Amino acid sequence: MATTRRRLIALTLALPLAAATAGCTRMYRNHGYVPTDDELAMVVVGQTSQAELEGLIGRPGAQGLLTGSDWYYVGSRWERYGLNPPREIERHVVAISFDQAGTVTNVQRFGLEQGRIVVLSQRVTDTGVSSASVLRQLFARIGRFNPGQMFGN
């Protein structure tokens, strides 16, 4: 009888401990889409058209303000641990610019390192990149995104 009672007490203590441990598992969610380096290697600056680009890597999740302007592919990775709020641990943006004829003039890959926008790679036919302020606005909007609201958490 004492052995049964000890087992019952041990089981009663073990179940909440197991449930608490399972709740502390790190969970990751990916949001958005960013083309891989292999996919971007197929894009030839100065030759690839906007229509060809759509067939190669697909349409972006965000575009510039004007029709035919820059395309932005945005992807981020969020981590959730225990009762802590979700935390963005990685963010990448690929910006592709076009000229008036719809030909690719610039391909840039940006990352977020310690809260600062960092250019990871760049292929340009012009000497100047005029879309830096648009990228800053894009990064600012993404930072205010709360994935918990989207999934009801």
N, C-alpha and C positions, 0 to 999 in steps of 0.2 A: 504494500500500500504506500509506503514512504517513497519507493522508487517511482511509482506512477505520479505521485505528487511533485517530485523533483523534475520529472520530465515535463509535466504540465507547466511548471514555473519557468523552466528553461525555454520552452516553446513560446510562452507568453512574452518573455523578454527578447527572444531571438526574432520574432516576426516584426516588431516595430524597428528594430535595429536593421534588419534586412531592407525594409521599406525605406528607411532614411538613407541608407547607403545607395540604393537604386536611384533615389531622387537626386543624388549628387553626381550623376554621370554627365560628362560634357556632351552637349549636343551641338551639331553644326548645321547651318542652313546656308545654301547658296542662293543668291538672288541675281537675276540678270544674266547676260550672255556677253562674253568677250571672245573674239576669234583667237585661235591659237597662233603661235609664231609660224607654224607650217601653213596655215590657211592664209595668213598675211603675206607670206613669201610669194603666193600666187598673184598678189596685187602688184602690178608694175606701175610705178609712178610715172605719169606722163603718157601712158598708153591705155590703161584699164578705164573703161567707161562706167558710168553709174549703173547702167543696165547690166553690164557684165559683173559688176561687183555684187549686185543683188543675187545673181546666180552662184557666185563663188562662195560668199560667206553669209548671205541672207541680209534682210533689212534690219536696221538698228532699232533699239528700244527708244532712242531719242534722236531728234534731228535739230538742226539750227532753226532759227526763227523764220527764215525765208525758204521758199520752195527751191530745191536744188542746192542748198547750202550744205554745210558740214554735217556728217553723220557721226553719232557718238554711240559706241557700244560700251555699256557700263555693267560691271559685275562686282559683287561684293560677297564676302563670307562673314557670317555672324556666328558667334559662340554664345551658348547659354549654359550656365553652370549653376546648379542648385537653385536657390531662390534669388540669385542675382539677376538684374535686368540683362537683356541681350546686349552684347558688345560686338561692335564691328572690329574684326581683326585683320581684314584685308580688303583692299578696293583697287580695281583696275579700270581704266578708261582707255579706249582706243578711239582717237579722233581722226576722221578721214575727210579731207577737204577736196573740193572740186573747183574747176574753173568754170567760166560761162558756158562752155560747150559740154560740160558734164564729165570731163576727164579728171582722174585723180591727180591732184597736185601735191598732196602731203599726207603722210601716214605717221601718226604719233601714238605712242603708248605711254600712259601716265600711271603712276602708282601713288599711294598715300603712305608716306614714311613719317612716323612720329608726328602726325597731324599736319604735315606739309606736303604740298603737291610736288612730285618729283617726275621729271621726264625720264622714262626708262629707255625709250628708243625713238628715233625720229628719221624719217626719209622725206626730204623736201626738194622741190624743184625751184621754189622762190627763195629769196634771201630772208624774208621776214615772215613771222607767224603772227597773224592778226587776231587769232581767236582765244588768246590767253584769258581775257576777261570773261568770255562765255564759259570757259572751262572752270574758272573759279566759281561762277554762279552755279554751275552744274554740281560741283563738289559740295557747295554749301547746302544745296537742296537735298542731296543724298544723305548728308549728315543728320538731317532732321527726320529721316525716315525711321519709323518704329515698327519692326516686323511683328512685334507682339500684337499690335492693333490689327494687322492684316490676318493673323491666324487665330484671333480671339484669345490670346494668352494674356 
